[in-house]
Amino acid sequence: MKVKGIKRGQTIEILDKINDIPNGTEIIVDLNVSSNENVRIEQTLTDKEKLARLNKLFGAWKDQPELMEIFTEIDKDRHVYRG
């Protein structure tokens, strides 16, 4: 039997229905990575690399003065009594 699944951490989520195998049955899995899908290799970043990525992300709102207007409007809407 061949079924398709997705790896999430240490868990493999089976995408196909396999109702013919009773719960609790021990199985052996032979893994093959699907070549037609992009495989993202997880890599460990140093604290310095993580900080650099965060700073780049936070800088995405830099030099956008209209954001202050947007946040002011949101703040006003949050404090309007709706009774």
Secondary structure by P-SEA (a helix, b strand, c coil): ccbbbbbcccbbbbccccccccccbbbbbbbbccccbbbbbbbbbcaaaaaaaaaaaaaccccccaaaaaaaaaaaaaacccc
